[in-house]
């Protein structure tokens, strides 16, 4: 199962998205998981990039709404 301590690079996000997040010291999933959509927009992410993040996290059983799904 994917861990909240995994590096964001492991999600397969676009390099530009990773760079925007890294510039704000967001490098592990747990750092990203604690942010709200408006905070992500303040970082400079577009709606499309935020949707990409949401989908990638959901594929690993993690939701930006602070839920972690048990994929048994």
Secondary structure as GFF3:
##gff-version 3
##sequence-region A 1 72
A	DSSP	three_ten_helix	8	11	.	.	.	ID=ss1
A	DSSP	alpha_helix	15	22	.	.	.	ID=ss2
A	DSSP	alpha_helix	29	33	.	.	.	ID=ss3
A	DSSP	alpha_helix	37	43	.	.	.	ID=ss4
A	DSSP	alpha_helix	47	59	.	.	.	ID=ss5
A	DSSP	beta_strand	62	63	.	.	.	ID=ss6
A	DSSP	beta_strand	67	68	.	.	.	ID=ss7
###
